[in-house]
Amino acid sequence: MRIQHTLSAVLAGLLLAAALSAPALAAEDTRIRTREEAARHAVRLAAEYGGADSIRYALWEGGEITLQGGWGVYSRSENRALTEDILYGVGSVSKTYTAAAVLKLCEEGALTLETPVAEILPEFCMADERYQSITVRMLLDHSSGLMGDSTRNAFLFDDTDPQAADALLRRLATQRLKAEPGAYCVYSNDGYTLAELVVEAASGMEYMDYVRAALLAPGELADTFAPGGDFDPDRLARTYASPQDPRALPQDTLGIVGTGGIYATAADLASFGGLLCGTELLSRASLDAMTADWAARGLWPEDSADDQLGYGLGWDNVHMFPFGQNGIQALVKGGDTLRYHAGLIVLPEHDMAVAVLSSGGVSTYNQLAGARILVDALAQRGITVDESWSLPEAEPARLPQAVLSYAGTYAGLTGMLTASFDEAGALTLAAPAALGGAPMTLTYYDDGSFRGEEETLLVKFIPEENGRVYLYEKAYSDIPGLVPLGAA
């Protein structure tokens, strides 16, 4: 019987790393004399690498915004400055607000993280009896087992219709789960839209009304909104359909606000991150739960220290590279709408947070620019962050015959790869031709990995107790002028 293969969800990090490994522009050799110049240089590179029209950043330290600025233009056709009050969609960074709102409701006694979702939402049901085991926490750490994203009519222009969230329960009612609840973490937008509904049911308020009352007002965050909110839409940075088109698109709106619909200024987003450094907003117990590495408690690779993914509650990673390898906890969340891109990084132990928001561009570049700003800020405090990286030491070796049985097609969150072996034992990984994937040929090493000639990538086949074989990939990329990208 053929082994059932599954591509590990962390392959998303590798594919993104490959895409970012050769930026179209190289960083120029520029002498940077001030913090402001260094920060502007970093965000300019992020914008140019990603093709952004505009980008703004803000650094929060010890209770205040100490540095902020931007690069690019508010509009291609309007004579308006890119000022501090310009708003951007933060995309999936909205999930961090949702996680904080749920934890606030836990503190108020309205629910617990281990409360079954079906107890809070009696109308929630699925065509799979295991749904009854899904807890609130599983929505926040992406371990619910939900298929992932059944969103319809959520990514809109100039339309604040909440139908995408309102119809979620009806869509889920006909679905089965892809895994036992709690078995492993795979990114799920539906999980957070369901969490948005949990916030509303537990609080008795509309989602954004509760977020405003429980998070924004206490934190004095006056520049954070949702589609249809009380703000001037002209404050939103203009977005465009293509690099050549001078016509601005209508307002970029998401009908799943708790999943990705929030707008904010860079300063407000950084300040929200700053509130998660201490106990002004959430209790220590809530913060500890939020920053725990929940992914590692399920099916997850052992060698995951530098992974691009390492889910907390509301965070993509709670040990972002290169901070984690230096003993500094770094929480990171990226976000993307149709045209906006965002990155938020928080260093709780150092009372620091940075936000980088852009119109157009790539959220990962924004995150790396934010990391560069934090590395420079730590250096001013006399704290050096070692950015060097290398694969574990190993030597080429003869391929064991048993490994040949792992040949086959691996499918996962980001696509498919076919693994095959030649007569010499070399591994070839190839994406379907329709997806434009170029084959990679890798050599077997004595630590059980396969590696490329440049020693920037390794691949391992990992048989698990559930009878499946997973393909684990780890890669590093140098991004000139920004911090390296460690992904797995």
C-alpha positions as CSV (number, residue, x, y, z in Angstrom):
1,M,0.0,0.0,0.0
2,R,1.3,3.4,-0.9
3,I,2.4,5.6,2.0
4,Q,0.2,8.7,2.4
5,H,2.5,11.7,2.2
6,T,1.8,15.2,3.6
7,L,3.8,18.3,3.1
8,S,4.6,19.9,6.4
9,A,2.8,23.3,6.9
10,V,6.1,24.9,7.6
11,L,7.0,24.5,3.9
12,A,5.3,27.9,3.5
13,G,8.4,29.4,5.1
14,L,10.7,27.7,2.7
15,L,8.8,28.7,-0.4
16,L,8.7,32.3,0.8
17,A,12.4,32.3,1.5
18,A,13.1,31.0,-2.0
19,A,11.0,33.8,-3.4
20,L,12.9,36.4,-1.3
21,S,16.4,35.0,-1.8
22,A,17.3,37.2,-4.7
23,P,15.8,40.7,-4.4
24,A,15.6,42.6,-7.6
25,L,17.5,45.5,-6.1
26,A,20.8,45.4,-4.2
27,A,21.4,47.6,-1.1
28,E,23.7,50.4,-1.9
29,D,26.8,51.1,0.2
30,T,25.5,54.1,2.2
31,R,27.0,55.6,5.3
32,I,24.2,55.9,7.8
33,R,24.8,58.3,10.6
34,T,21.6,58.5,12.6
35,R,18.8,56.2,13.9
36,E,16.4,58.0,11.6
37,E,18.6,57.5,8.5
38,A,19.1,53.8,9.4
39,A,15.4,53.2,9.8
40,R,14.5,55.0,6.6
41,H,17.1,53.1,4.8
42,A,15.6,49.8,6.0
43,V,12.1,50.6,5.1
44,R,13.1,52.1,1.7
45,L,14.8,48.8,0.9
46,A,11.7,46.8,2.0
47,A,9.5,49.1,-0.2
48,E,11.8,48.8,-3.2
49,Y,12.3,45.1,-2.9
50,G,8.6,44.5,-2.7
51,G,7.4,47.2,-5.1
52,A,5.5,49.3,-2.5
53,D,4.1,52.7,-3.3
54,S,4.4,53.9,0.3
55,I,5.6,52.5,3.6
56,R,5.5,53.9,7.2
57,Y,7.1,52.6,10.4
58,A,7.0,53.4,14.1
59,L,9.2,52.2,17.0
60,W,7.7,52.1,20.5
61,E,10.1,51.9,23.5
62,G,9.2,52.0,27.1
63,G,5.8,53.6,26.8
64,E,6.2,56.0,23.9
65,I,6.9,56.3,20.1
66,T,10.6,57.2,19.9
67,L,11.0,57.0,16.1
68,Q,8.7,57.1,13.1
69,G,8.8,58.0,9.5
70,G,8.1,56.8,6.0
71,W,9.1,56.5,2.4
72,G,7.2,56.8,-0.9
73,V,4.1,58.7,-1.8
74,Y,0.6,58.8,-0.3
75,S,-0.8,59.0,-3.9
76,R,0.5,58.8,-7.4
77,S,-1.6,61.7,-8.5
78,E,-2.5,63.7,-5.4
79,N,-0.2,66.3,-3.9
80,R,-0.5,65.1,-0.3
81,A,2.3,64.3,2.2
82,L,2.8,60.8,3.7
83,T,2.2,62.0,7.2
84,E,1.9,60.2,10.6
85,D,-1.9,60.1,10.5
86,I,-2.0,58.0,7.3
87,L,-3.8,54.7,7.8
88,Y,-3.1,51.3,6.3
89,G,-4.8,47.9,6.5
90,V,-3.0,45.7,8.9
91,G,-4.4,42.5,7.4
92,S,-3.9,39.4,9.5
93,V,-2.2,41.4,12.3
94,S,-5.9,41.9,13.2
95,K,-5.6,38.3,14.6
96,T,-3.4,39.7,17.4
97,Y,-6.3,42.0,18.5
98,T,-8.7,39.1,18.3
99,A,-6.5,36.9,20.5
100,A,-6.1,39.8,23.0
101,A,-9.9,40.3,23.0
102,V,-10.5,36.6,23.8
103,L,-7.9,36.7,26.6
104,K,-9.6,39.8,28.0
105,L,-12.9,37.9,28.0
106,C,-11.2,35.1,29.9
107,E,-10.0,37.5,32.5
108,E,-13.6,38.8,32.8
109,G,-14.8,35.3,33.4
110,A,-16.9,35.1,30.3
111,L,-15.1,32.0,29.0
112,T,-11.8,30.1,29.3
113,L,-9.3,29.1,26.6
114,E,-10.4,25.5,27.0
115,T,-14.1,26.1,26.7
116,P,-15.6,24.2,23.8
117,V,-16.6,26.6,21.0
118,A,-19.9,24.8,20.7
119,E,-20.8,25.9,24.3
120,I,-20.4,29.5,23.4
121,L,-21.9,29.3,19.9
122,P,-24.7,26.6,20.2
123,E,-25.5,27.1,16.5
124,F,-22.0,26.0,15.6
125,C,-22.0,22.5,14.1
126,M,-20.1,20.5,11.4
127,A,-20.5,17.3,9.4
128,D,-17.9,15.8,11.7
129,E,-18.7,15.0,15.3
130,R,-15.1,15.9,16.3
131,Y,-16.0,19.6,16.1
132,Q,-17.4,19.3,19.6
133,S,-13.8,19.0,20.9
134,I,-12.6,22.3,19.3
135,T,-11.8,24.8,22.1
136,V,-11.4,28.5,22.0
137,R,-7.6,28.1,22.4
138,M,-7.5,25.9,19.3
139,L,-8.9,28.7,17.2
140,L,-6.2,31.0,18.4
141,D,-3.2,28.7,17.9
142,H,-4.4,27.3,14.6
143,S,-4.9,23.7,15.9
144,S,-8.7,23.4,15.5
145,G,-8.5,21.1,12.5
146,L,-10.7,23.3,10.4
147,M,-10.0,23.1,6.7
148,G,-8.5,26.5,6.7
149,D,-10.2,29.1,4.6
150,S,-13.7,28.9,3.2
151,T,-14.1,32.6,3.0
152,R,-16.4,34.0,0.4
153,N,-16.9,37.6,-0.5
154,A,-14.6,38.9,2.2
155,F,-11.9,40.7,0.2
156,L,-13.8,43.6,-1.3
157,F,-13.4,47.2,-2.5
158,D,-15.4,50.0,-1.0
159,D,-17.9,47.5,0.5
160,T,-18.2,47.0,4.3
161,D,-20.7,44.0,4.0
162,P,-20.0,41.6,6.9
163,Q,-21.7,38.7,5.2
164,A,-18.4,36.8,5.0
165,A,-18.3,36.5,8.8
166,D,-22.0,36.2,9.3
167,A,-22.3,33.2,6.9
168,L,-19.4,31.3,8.4
169,L,-21.4,29.0,10.6
170,R,-23.6,28.0,7.6
171,R,-20.5,27.2,5.5
172,L,-18.9,25.2,8.3
173,A,-22.1,23.1,8.8
174,T,-21.4,21.1,5.7
175,Q,-17.6,20.6,6.3
176,R,-15.5,17.9,7.9
177,L,-12.3,18.5,9.8
178,K,-8.9,17.7,8.2
179,A,-7.4,16.6,11.5
180,E,-8.2,15.8,15.1
181,P,-8.6,19.0,17.1
182,G,-5.3,19.9,18.8
183,A,-3.2,17.5,16.7
184,Y,-1.1,20.1,14.9
185,C,-1.2,23.8,13.9
186,V,-2.0,24.9,10.4
187,Y,-2.8,28.5,9.6
188,S,-6.6,29.0,9.5
189,N,-8.5,32.2,8.6
190,D,-11.8,30.4,9.4
191,G,-10.6,29.8,12.9
192,Y,-10.1,33.5,13.6
193,T,-13.4,34.4,12.0
194,L,-15.0,31.9,14.3
195,A,-13.1,33.5,17.2
196,E,-14.6,36.9,16.1
197,L,-18.0,35.3,16.5
198,V,-16.9,34.0,19.9
199,V,-16.0,37.5,21.0
200,E,-19.4,38.8,20.0
201,A,-21.3,36.0,21.7
202,A,-19.3,36.1,25.0
203,S,-19.3,39.9,25.2
204,G,-22.8,40.6,23.9
205,M,-21.3,43.3,21.7
206,E,-20.3,43.8,18.1
207,Y,-16.7,42.6,17.6
208,M,-15.2,46.1,17.0
209,D,-17.3,47.7,19.8
210,Y,-15.7,45.2,22.3
211,V,-12.2,45.7,20.9
212,R,-12.6,49.4,21.2
213,A,-13.9,49.2,24.8
214,A,-11.6,46.5,26.1
215,L,-8.4,47.3,24.1
216,L,-8.3,50.5,22.2
217,A,-9.8,52.9,24.8
218,P,-7.7,51.7,27.7
219,G,-4.6,51.8,25.5
220,E,-5.5,55.3,24.2
221,L,-5.3,54.0,20.6
222,A,-7.4,56.6,18.8
223,D,-6.1,55.7,15.3
224,T,-7.3,52.1,14.9
225,F,-10.5,51.4,13.0
226,A,-12.5,48.9,11.0
227,P,-14.3,49.2,7.7
228,G,-17.4,51.3,8.2
229,G,-15.9,52.9,11.3
230,D,-16.0,56.6,12.2
231,F,-12.9,57.8,10.3
232,D,-12.1,59.7,7.1
233,P,-11.4,57.1,4.4
234,D,-9.1,59.6,2.7
235,R,-6.7,58.9,5.5
236,L,-6.0,55.5,3.9
237,A,-2.9,55.3,1.8
238,R,-3.8,55.0,-1.8
239,T,-3.5,51.5,-3.4
240,Y,-3.2,50.5,-7.1
241,A,-3.9,47.6,-9.4
242,S,-0.5,47.7,-11.2
243,P,2.8,49.5,-11.1
244,Q,1.9,51.6,-14.2
245,D,-1.8,52.5,-13.4
246,P,-2.1,56.1,-11.9
247,R,-5.7,55.4,-10.9
248,A,-6.2,54.7,-7.2
249,L,-8.4,51.7,-6.3
250,P,-11.5,52.1,-4.1
251,Q,-11.1,51.4,-0.3
252,D,-9.6,48.0,0.4
253,T,-12.1,46.4,2.8
254,L,-12.3,43.0,4.6
255,G,-15.6,41.7,5.8
256,I,-13.8,39.4,8.3
257,V,-12.6,42.1,10.6
258,G,-11.2,39.9,13.4
259,T,-9.3,37.9,10.8
260,G,-7.8,40.7,8.8
261,G,-9.9,43.9,8.5
262,I,-8.4,46.4,10.9
263,Y,-6.8,49.7,9.8
264,A,-4.3,51.6,11.9
265,T,-1.5,54.1,11.7
266,A,2.0,52.7,12.2
267,A,2.3,54.5,15.6
268,D,-1.0,53.0,16.8
269,L,-0.1,49.5,15.7
270,A,3.4,49.8,17.4
271,S,1.7,51.2,20.5
272,F,-0.7,48.2,20.6
273,G,2.3,45.9,20.4
274,G,3.9,47.9,23.2
275,L,0.8,47.3,25.4
276,L,1.6,43.5,25.2
277,C,5.0,44.1,26.8
278,G,3.6,44.7,30.2
279,T,0.4,44.1,32.3
280,E,-1.4,47.4,31.6
281,L,-3.8,45.7,29.2
282,L,-3.6,42.0,29.9
283,S,-2.6,40.0,33.0
284,R,0.7,38.2,33.3
285,A,-1.2,34.8,33.0
286,S,-2.8,36.0,29.7
287,L,0.5,37.3,28.3
288,D,2.2,34.0,29.2
289,A,-0.5,32.1,27.4
290,M,-0.3,34.4,24.4
291,T,3.5,34.0,24.0
292,A,3.7,30.2,24.6
293,D,4.9,28.1,21.7
294,W,1.7,26.2,21.2
295,A,2.8,24.8,17.9
296,A,5.5,22.7,19.5
297,R,2.9,21.0,21.7
298,G,1.4,19.2,18.8
299,L,2.9,17.5,15.7
300,W,5.8,19.8,14.9
301,P,9.5,19.4,13.9
302,E,12.0,19.1,16.7
303,D,14.5,21.3,15.0
304,S,12.2,24.4,14.9
305,A,14.2,27.1,16.7
306,D,14.7,29.2,13.6
307,D,11.3,28.4,12.0
308,Q,9.4,31.2,10.4
309,L,6.3,29.7,12.0
310,G,6.0,28.9,15.7
311,Y,2.5,29.9,16.7
312,G,1.5,31.6,19.9
313,L,-2.0,33.0,20.4
314,G,-2.3,35.6,17.7
315,W,1.3,35.4,16.7
316,D,2.9,33.7,13.7
317,N,6.0,33.1,15.7
318,V,7.1,33.6,19.3
319,H,10.8,33.1,18.7
320,M,11.6,35.1,15.5
321,F,15.0,34.6,13.9
322,P,17.6,36.1,14.6
323,F,16.4,37.3,18.0
324,G,15.5,33.8,19.3
325,Q,19.0,32.4,18.7
326,N,20.3,35.3,20.8
327,G,18.1,34.5,23.8
328,I,15.7,37.4,23.0
329,Q,12.0,36.5,22.7
330,A,10.5,38.1,19.6
331,L,6.8,37.9,18.8
332,V,5.9,38.6,15.2
333,K,2.8,38.8,13.1
334,G,2.5,39.6,9.4
335,G,-0.6,40.6,7.5
336,D,-1.8,41.1,4.0
337,T,-5.0,42.4,2.4
338,L,-5.5,42.7,-1.3
339,R,-3.2,45.7,-1.5
340,Y,-1.9,46.5,2.1
341,H,0.9,44.7,3.9
342,A,2.0,44.8,7.5
343,G,4.5,43.6,10.0
344,L,4.4,43.8,13.9
345,I,7.3,42.7,16.0
346,V,7.4,42.8,19.9
347,L,10.3,42.3,22.2
348,P,8.5,42.0,25.6
349,E,11.7,41.7,27.7
350,H,13.1,44.8,26.2
351,D,9.8,46.8,26.2
352,M,10.1,47.4,22.5
353,A,7.7,47.1,19.5
354,V,7.9,48.1,15.9
355,A,5.3,48.3,13.1
356,V,5.9,48.6,9.4
357,L,3.0,49.1,7.1
358,S,2.9,49.5,3.3
359,S,0.6,50.1,0.3
360,G,1.8,47.4,-2.1
361,G,4.9,45.5,-1.2
362,V,5.5,42.3,0.7
363,S,4.7,41.8,4.4
364,T,7.8,39.7,4.9
365,Y,10.1,42.5,3.8
366,N,8.2,44.8,6.1
367,Q,8.9,42.4,9.0
368,L,12.6,42.2,8.1
369,A,12.8,46.0,8.0
370,G,11.2,46.1,11.4
371,A,13.7,43.6,12.7
372,R,16.6,45.7,11.4
373,I,15.2,48.7,13.2
374,L,15.0,46.7,16.4
375,V,18.5,45.3,16.0
376,D,19.8,48.8,15.6
377,A,17.8,50.0,18.7
378,L,19.2,47.2,20.8
379,A,22.7,48.0,19.6
380,Q,22.3,51.5,21.0
381,R,21.6,49.9,24.3
382,G,24.8,47.9,24.0
383,I,23.0,44.6,23.1
384,T,24.4,42.9,20.0
385,V,22.2,40.5,18.0
386,D,24.3,37.9,16.1
387,E,22.7,37.6,12.7
388,S,25.0,34.8,11.4
389,W,23.5,31.4,10.4
390,S,24.5,28.0,9.2
391,L,23.0,24.6,8.6
392,P,24.0,21.9,11.2
393,E,27.4,20.3,10.4
394,A,27.1,17.1,8.4
395,E,28.9,15.2,5.6
396,P,27.6,13.7,2.4
397,A,26.8,10.0,2.8
398,R,25.4,6.9,1.0
399,L,21.6,7.0,0.8
400,P,19.9,4.2,2.9
401,Q,17.6,2.0,0.8
402,A,14.7,2.6,3.2
403,V,14.5,6.3,2.2
404,L,13.6,5.4,-1.4
405,S,10.1,4.5,-0.2
406,Y,9.5,8.1,0.6
407,A,9.3,9.0,-3.1
408,G,6.0,10.4,-4.0
409,T,3.9,13.6,-4.1
410,Y,3.6,15.8,-1.0
411,A,0.7,18.2,-0.7
412,G,0.3,21.0,1.8
413,L,-0.8,24.5,2.5
414,T,1.2,26.1,-0.2
415,G,1.0,23.6,-3.0
416,M,2.5,20.3,-4.1
417,L,6.0,18.8,-4.6
418,T,7.0,15.5,-6.2
419,A,10.0,13.8,-4.6
420,S,12.0,11.3,-6.7
421,F,15.5,9.6,-6.5
422,D,18.0,8.9,-9.2
423,E,20.3,5.9,-9.4
424,A,23.0,7.7,-7.4
425,G,20.6,8.5,-4.6
426,A,20.2,12.2,-5.3
427,L,16.8,13.7,-4.4
428,T,14.9,15.8,-6.9
429,L,12.0,18.0,-5.7
430,A,9.7,19.4,-8.4
431,A,6.5,21.5,-8.3
432,P,3.9,20.9,-11.0
433,A,4.9,22.5,-14.3
434,A,1.7,24.5,-14.3
435,L,2.9,26.2,-11.1
436,G,6.2,27.2,-12.7
437,G,8.3,25.3,-10.2
438,A,11.9,24.6,-11.2
439,P,13.3,21.2,-10.0
440,M,15.8,21.1,-7.2
441,T,18.4,18.3,-6.9
442,L,19.8,17.6,-3.4
443,T,22.5,15.3,-2.0
444,Y,22.0,13.0,1.0
445,Y,24.0,13.8,4.2
446,D,24.8,11.6,7.3
447,D,22.3,13.5,9.5
448,G,19.5,12.2,7.4
449,S,19.1,15.5,5.5
450,F,19.3,16.3,1.8
451,R,21.1,19.6,0.9
452,G,21.9,21.8,-2.0
453,E,25.4,22.8,-3.1
454,E,25.1,26.3,-1.5
455,E,24.4,24.9,2.0
456,T,21.5,27.2,2.4
457,L,18.8,24.6,2.3
458,L,18.1,21.2,3.8
459,V,15.2,18.7,3.5
460,K,14.3,15.8,5.7
461,F,11.7,13.1,5.5
462,I,10.1,12.6,8.9
463,P,7.9,9.5,9.5
464,E,5.4,10.2,12.3
465,E,3.4,8.0,14.7
466,N,0.2,8.8,12.7
467,G,1.6,6.7,9.8
468,R,2.3,9.6,7.6
469,V,5.6,10.9,6.2
470,Y,6.2,14.6,6.3
471,L,8.6,16.7,4.3
472,Y,10.5,19.1,6.4
473,E,12.5,21.9,4.8
474,K,14.8,24.5,6.3
475,A,16.4,27.4,4.6
476,Y,18.1,30.7,5.2
477,S,18.3,33.7,2.9
478,D,20.4,36.9,3.1
479,I,18.4,40.0,2.2
480,P,20.9,42.8,1.5
481,G,20.4,45.7,4.0
482,L,17.8,43.8,6.1
483,V,18.2,40.9,8.6
484,P,18.5,37.4,7.3
485,L,15.4,35.3,6.8
486,G,15.4,32.0,8.7
487,A,12.6,29.8,7.5
488,A,11.4,26.2,7.9
